[in-house]
Amino acid sequence: MTLVGAGHAHLHVVRQAARLRAAGLTVTLIAPELFHYSGLASGVLSGALALDEAQIDVGALAAAFGVRHLAQSVVAVDRAARFLTLADGATETYDRLSLNIGSVTADPHGLIGGPGVWPVKPLSQLLTLRARIEAQAAAGAAAPRIVVAGGGHSALELAASLCGLVERCDGRPRVTVFAPSHGAGLPPAAWSRLSAALAERGTVFRSGLVVARTVDSVRLADGALEPCDILVLAAGLSAPPLIGQLGLPLDGQGRLRVSPTLQAIGDPAIFAVGDCAVIEGYARPGAGVFGVRAAPVLLNNLAAQGHDRPPRPYHPQARWLAIMDLGDGRGLAVRGRLWLLGRAALGLKRYLDLGFIRRMRAPPASRPQSIFR
Ligand SMILES: Cc1cc2nc3c(=O)[nH]c(=O)nc-3n(C[C@H](O)[C@H](O)[C@H](O)COP(=O)(O)OP(=O)(O)OC[C@H]3O[C@@H](n4cnc5c(N)ncnc54)[C@H](O)[C@@H]3O)c2cc1C
């Protein structure tokens, strides 16, 4: 059994690898050495949390649970020959494959790679962005003019976190959020409170689509230019290109279509969960919660392969709790039409997210100890 990507569900599967071994399966995990947890990414970006607080050492976790780990990315899948090509050129064969490789920043206008362009994914980039803004502030530079492209939850949370970071550096934030429309599907009263709170902290909401980048501005679809030092791209996520190479049915965001048993339509030897997949009849937006909830079903269904038992279905919930970190000690919690903005919302978010990180990390006794301790 080969697990590709250490996303939310695979972290759980690795911790329960003994169940797969008991089913007669040998387990290999192919994933980069560090997992960056999105639930705490904005807290790290705003400077409220230390840089390593949102990270999980995947190698240590795999070692603690007896899983063979290759600290690599998979760059190609040959389904006919059942082998994988890794980023270092090595190859691996597989009998069954489980994909939990997350998503990449959607970039329909080819902005990534431009000067001062920061895509939200991979999340590790946000650590570098924080360091850059802190270094400029320490050198006495004025707060950067930040443009956030996108109007969804991630875009709003990033705008708030960047305000928090600039405030922590004793600056006055200058953030403009561009989206074709604003409100992020929030209950209208929640949007009104959130937008007013962010406006007080130096955020401007404008209608428009960012389509190009020059050295010191962004160009909008109507040709207007907006001064900009840092462009954060948060206008949507899509499945990683590897998913498109499988030659299997995809949805409009390039996600692998899977049945409720989490098996690819057209190839039951391939399982997929989280942002890279979409369950037939249960389309949901990308959110870590779905990977977490799918994890026990995935584990059961992978083990069922060894026991030759039928898999069981996963039906994702229709409503879920989403909590934004507003970067100033407050959060915005939303579930359906219910919402709460304030310190209690952030307190709940930290409780849930720090609990997840604690549970998913390798047990302390198995982590490498410093010889100086
Ligand atoms: C700024 C921001 C904040 C967010 N906050 C929240 C939040 O608070 N709550 C929430 O529920 N959702 C949040 N989201 C959404 C969340 O990031 C995703 O929905 C979630 O991370 C998806 O989880 P996953 O398990 O599918 O994959 P991920 O958590 O993205 O993990 C995928 C893993 O696979 C690895 N990988 C990728 N490609 C390969 C490859 N080819 N080979 C091997 N390994 C690979 C990656 O390195 C990564 O570690 C946020 C998103 C952003 C951008």
The ligand as a Tripos MOL2 file, in Angstrom:
@<TRIPOS>MOLECULE
LIG
   53    58     1     0     0
SMALL
NO_CHARGES

@<TRIPOS>ATOM
      1 C1         -4.1920   30.3190    4.0430 C.3       1 LIG1
      2 C2         -5.1040   29.1360    4.1550 C.ar      1 LIG1
      3 C3         -5.7460   28.8750    5.3580 C.ar      1 LIG1
      4 C4         -6.6110   27.7930    5.4700 C.ar      1 LIG1
      5 N1         -7.1950   27.5600    6.6750 N.ar      1 LIG1
      6 C5         -7.9990   26.5000    6.8220 C.ar      1 LIG1
      7 C6         -8.6030   26.2230    8.0900 C.ar      1 LIG1
      8 O1         -8.4300   26.9710    9.0610 O.2       1 LIG1
      9 N2         -9.3940   25.1170    8.1890 N.ar      1 LIG1
     10 C7         -9.6160   24.2830    7.1160 C.ar      1 LIG1
     11 O2        -10.3310   23.2860    7.2570 O.2       1 LIG1
     12 N3         -9.0620   24.5120    5.9150 N.ar      1 LIG1
     13 C8         -8.2520   25.5990    5.7330 C.ar      1 LIG1
     14 N4         -7.6780   25.8420    4.5090 N.ar      1 LIG1
     15 C9         -7.8970   24.8800    3.4120 C.3       1 LIG1
     16 C10        -6.8670   23.7890    3.5830 C.3       1 LIG1
     17 O3         -5.5910   24.2760    3.3130 O.3       1 LIG1
     18 C11        -7.0280   22.6220    2.6520 C.3       1 LIG1
     19 O4         -8.3710   22.3670    2.4040 O.3       1 LIG1
     20 C12        -6.3880   21.4020    3.3180 C.3       1 LIG1
     21 O5         -5.0280   21.6570    3.5990 O.3       1 LIG1
     22 C13        -6.4700   20.2070    2.4180 C.3       1 LIG1
     23 O6         -5.9830   19.1250    3.1250 O.3       1 LIG1
     24 P1         -5.4640   17.8330    2.4030 P.3       1 LIG1
     25 O7         -5.4040   16.8140    3.4600 O.co2     1 LIG1
     26 O8         -6.2290   17.5780    1.1780 O.co2     1 LIG1
     27 O9         -3.9870   18.2070    1.8960 O.3       1 LIG1
     28 P2         -2.8380   19.0940    2.5190 P.3       1 LIG1
     29 O10        -3.0640   19.4390    3.9230 O.co2     1 LIG1
     30 O11        -2.6090   20.2210    1.5630 O.co2     1 LIG1
     31 O12        -1.5970   18.1030    2.4660 O.3       1 LIG1
     32 C14        -1.1160   17.5860    1.2540 C.3       1 LIG1
     33 C15         0.2980   17.1250    1.4620 C.3       1 LIG1
     34 O13         0.7160   16.4270    0.3060 O.3       1 LIG1
     35 C16         2.0290   16.7930   -0.0390 C.3       1 LIG1
     36 N5          2.1800   16.6420   -1.4800 N.ar      1 LIG1
     37 C17         1.6870   17.4530   -2.4450 C.ar      1 LIG1
     38 N6          2.0190   16.9850   -3.6690 N.ar      1 LIG1
     39 C18         2.7200   15.8530   -3.4640 C.ar      1 LIG1
     40 C19         3.3280   14.9140   -4.3320 C.ar      1 LIG1
     41 N7          3.2670   15.0360   -5.6650 N.pl3     1 LIG1
     42 N8          4.0000   13.8640   -3.7850 N.ar      1 LIG1
     43 C20         4.0530   13.7050   -2.4470 C.ar      1 LIG1
     44 N9          3.4900   14.5660   -1.5660 N.ar      1 LIG1
     45 C21         2.8310   15.6160   -2.0790 C.ar      1 LIG1
     46 C22         2.1610   18.2450    0.4240 C.3       1 LIG1
     47 O14         3.4980   18.5470    0.7000 O.3       1 LIG1
     48 C23         1.2760   18.2720    1.6720 C.3       1 LIG1
     49 O15         2.0240   18.0380    2.8380 O.3       1 LIG1
     50 C24        -6.8270   26.9340    4.3550 C.ar      1 LIG1
     51 C25        -6.1780   27.1900    3.1430 C.ar      1 LIG1
     52 C26        -5.3320   28.2750    3.0370 C.ar      1 LIG1
     53 C27        -4.6550   28.5310    1.7220 C.3       1 LIG1
@<TRIPOS>BOND
     1     1     2 1
     2     2     3 ar
     3     2    52 ar
     4     3     4 ar
     5     4     5 ar
     6     4    50 ar
     7     5     6 ar
     8     6     7 ar
     9     6    13 1
    10     7     8 2
    11     7     9 ar
    12     9    10 ar
    13    10    11 2
    14    10    12 ar
    15    12    13 ar
    16    13    14 ar
    17    14    15 1
    18    14    50 ar
    19    15    16 1
    20    16    17 1
    21    16    18 1
    22    18    19 1
    23    18    20 1
    24    20    21 1
    25    20    22 1
    26    22    23 1
    27    23    24 1
    28    24    25 2
    29    24    26 1
    30    24    27 1
    31    27    28 1
    32    28    29 2
    33    28    30 1
    34    28    31 1
    35    31    32 1
    36    32    33 1
    37    33    34 1
    38    33    48 1
    39    34    35 1
    40    35    36 1
    41    35    46 1
    42    36    37 ar
    43    36    45 ar
    44    37    38 ar
    45    38    39 ar
    46    39    40 ar
    47    39    45 ar
    48    40    41 1
    49    40    42 ar
    50    42    43 ar
    51    43    44 ar
    52    44    45 ar
    53    46    47 1
    54    46    48 1
    55    48    49 1
    56    50    51 ar
    57    51    52 ar
    58    52    53 1
@<TRIPOS>SUBSTRUCTURE
     1 LIG1         1 GROUP 0 **** ****
